[in-house]
């Protein structure tokens, strides 16, 4: 017997064939007209939100962030160079777009800590992510043994220090020690050690 979470997951897995596709298209139009960072009452994808640590209790906040898709756009160099030396196409960021969304939300809500985030949609110009924030000053968070670790000082600024799930994946740390030797403790630090 399928649970409600698995039903939601299956709907999102085959979105174009699902019953929520029309609703999702309407959402895209309204989200594009709205603000780039917007607080929402409840998660759009409850299965994903629960999977990355969301609980429907005091102290948890869900914020939707809009980030531009694609690589960097650099102005064309108006000087004498061969086309291949212009270096203004195919300039991709080293940082994941999802990580950028988390950082922007963390800037907007400085008294909270980013727990995790998940994808909720995209159109021709933007990608949309919902970021789960935790208010560290809330007694419900402080007294809950499952989430109280986020209050400790070593977990401050998680979004900026690459400690969220999306940032871990971006840093190449998603599969244990084996196969990620040159990514630990970070790519830059490992490069220094090998000089």
Residue, then its C-alpha position, 0 to 999 in steps of 0.5 A: x500500500x502506497x503512503x501519501x508521501x510516495x504518491x506525491x513523489x510519483x506525481x513529481x517524478x512524472x510531472x508532465x503526465x501527472x494531474x498537478x501539471x496544470x497547477x504547476x504551470x499556473x504556479x510558475x506564472x505567479x512565482x515569476x511575477x512575484x518576489x525573488x525571495x518569498x516566505x511560504x506558509x507550507x512546503x510545495x513538496x511535502x515529501x521532499x521537505x520531510x526528507x531533508x528535515x522539515x517538521x510542521x512545528x514552531x521554529x521551522x520556516x519555508x522560503x522560496x528562492x528564485x535564481x537565474x538559470x544557466x552559466x555566467x553571462x560576461x560582456x563581450x571584450x571589444x579588443x583584438x582577440x581570436x574568438x576562442x580567446x574572448x572567454x565570454x561563452x561557456x563560463x560556468x560557475x563552480x558553485x551550484x545554483x541551489x547553493x546560491x539560492x540558500x546563501x541569498x535566503x540566509x542573507x535575507x533571514x540573518x537570525x535563522x540557520x539554513x537546514x536544507x533545500x529542495x527543487x520546486x520548479x523551473x521556467x525558461x529563465x529561472x529555477x525555484x528552490x524552497x529553503x528550510x530555515x530554523x529559528x535558533x532562538x525558538x524554545x521548541x528548537x532549543x529543547x528538541x534533541x533531534x534539532x538542537x545541534x543546530x544551535x551550537x556555535x560550530x553550526x553557525x553560517x552553514x549555508x556560507x561554509x558549504x555544510x548543507x546537503x546541496x553544498x556537500x554534493x557540489x563539493x564532491x563529498x557525497x560518497x564517503x572517503x572512497x573516491x573523494x580523497x582530493x575533495x577533503x577537507x576541501x579542494x583548495x586545502x587539498x591542493x595546498x597539501x599536495x604542493 
